[in-house]
C-alpha cells in the first residue's frame, strides 16, 4: 500500500505533463499553422490512409478531445471524405466524441485537472461547477456540447472533477453533439455541395 501511495503521485505528475504537452502541441500547431486544421486539409491528410481511413478518423476524433481543439473541421472533413455515408460519419464522429469525453471524465480527477483549473481559471471553474451540480446540470452539459463556439472538453474535465453522474453527463454530451454534428453533416454537406 505504501508503494502504491509513492507511485500514485508519479503517475499523476506524468499524466499532467502528458496532458499539458498534448494541449500545448495542439494549440501551438493550431496557432502556427491554422491552414492545416481546415476541413479540406484534414480530408487531404486522411486520404493518405485509404486502407485504414476509418480507424485514423476515429483516432483523430478521440485524440482531438485531449487538445481542446474544435471538432467542427474534423466532422466536416468526414463529410467531404464520405459524402455518400453521412450516417456512418455521424456515428463515427459521435463515437470519437463519447470515447474522448469518457477518457477526460475519468482521468480529470486522477491527473489533478481540478487543481489546474482552480489555479488558472478560478472564476470560470466555479461558475461551471455550480451549473454542473445544479439539478439542470444535464441541460447545461447538452447545451455546451451543442454550442459550437465553446469547448465541450472543458465541461468534460469539470464534470469529472465534480463527480457529476457519469451516465447523465455522457448522455448529455452525446445528445448535444448529435444535434450539432447532425447539423454539420446533413445540412453542411448540402451547403458544400451547392457551393462547389
N, C-alpha and C positions, 0 to 999 in steps of 0.2 A: 504494500500500500504506500509506504514511504517513497519507493522508487517511482510509482505511478505519479505521486504528487510532484516529484522532481522533474519527470519527463513532461508532464502536462504543460507547464509554462514554456518549455522549449517548443512544443508543437503549436502552442498558442502564438508565440512570437513568430515562428516560421510561417504560420497561416497569415498573420498580419503582414509580414514582409512580402509574401507571395501576392496577397490581395492588393496591397498598395502598389507593388511593382506592375501587376496586370492593369490596374486602374490607371497608373501613370503612363504606361506604354500606350494604352488605348487613347487617352486624352491627348498626349503629345503627338501621336500619329494623326489623330483627327485634326488637330490644330495645324500641324506642319504640312499635311497633305490632304486637305478636305476632299479633293477631287477623287481620291481613292475610295471614298466612302459613299459615293453616289450609287444609285441602283444600277446604272449601266456598268460602272467599274466593277462592282461586286459580281454582277452577272457574267461579265467577261472573264473575271478571275475563276469563277466556279466552272465555267465551260471547259477549263483545262482538265478537269477531273471527270470526264464523261462516265467512266465505269463506276465511280463511287460518288457521283454528284449529290445524290440524296443524303448520303451519310455525311458528306462535307457540309451540306446545307444545314442539317440539324445540328452538327457540331458547332458551326458558327452561331446558330441560334442560342445554343447553350452557353457558349463562351462569352457571347456579347453581353449577357446579363451581368457578368462579373466586372465589366468595364464601364458600366453606366452609359454606354453609347446608345443612341436611339435605335429601335428595332425597325423603324419605318423603311430605310433604304434596303434592308435585308429582305423584308416582306415584299417590297416592290420588285426587287431583283428576282425573287421566286416567281412573281407574276410574269416577268419578262422571259424567264427561262422556260416556264411551263405554262404557256397561255391556254393550252387545251386541258390543263389539270388543276383548275382553281381550288377544288375541294381538297386535293392532295396537298397543295401549297398551304392552304388554311390549316389542315390537320398537322402538318409538319411544323409550321410556324408556332401553333399553339402548344404542341408537344415540347418544342425547344424552350418556349417561354415558361411553361409549367415546370419542366425539369430544372431550369435555371433558377426560377423563383423558389423552388423547394430547396435547392442547394443553399441559396442565400439565406433562407429562413432558418435552416437548421445549423448552418455554420456561423451565423451572425453573432450569437451569444458566445459560442465556443471560442471564436477568434477575438473576442473583445471589441466588436464593432460598436457596441453601445457606448463604451468609453471614448472611442474615436469620435463619434458623432457628438457626444456630450461636450467634448473639449473644443471641437471645431465649429459646430453649428448648434449651440445650446438652445436658442430661441426656437428655431425651426424644429429641432428634435422634440422639444417639449410640446409644441403645438401638434405635431403629427402623432406623438404618443397619446396625447389626450383624445384625439379623434379616433385612434385605433381602439382605445379602451372604452369608448362610448358604445352604448347599445346599437347604434347605427354604424359601427365600425366597418361592417360588411359593405355598406353602400359607399363609404369613403374609399375603401380599397378598390372597389369596382369602378368608381368614378375616376380615381387616379390612374387605373390601368387603361381606361378608355381615353383619357385626355392626352393627346399626342405630344404636348409641349412640356410635360412634366415627367421626369424619370420614375417609372414604376419601381425600378430596382431599389431606390432609396426607401420606399414604403416597405419593400420586402425585408430589407435589413432591420428596420424598426419593428416590423411585425414579429420577427424572430426574437428580438431583444425584449419586447413587451410580453412575449409568450401568448400572443393572440391565438385563439383556437386555430389549429392548422387547417382543418377542413373548411372552416368558414373563410379563412384567408385565401386558400388556393382556389376555391370555387369562385370567390370574388375576383381574383386575378384572371382566371380563365374566362369568366363572363365578360369582364370589361375588355380584355384583349381580343376575345372572339368577335365582339362588335367592331372594334377598331380595325383588326386585321381583315375581317369580312368586308368592311368598307373599302379598304385599300385594294384588296384582291379583286372583288367583284366590280366595284364602281371605278376604282383606279385603273384597272385593266381596260375597261371600256373607254375611259378618257385617253389612255395612252394609245389605244388602237385608233381613236379618232384623230389624235394629234399627229400620229405617224402616217 
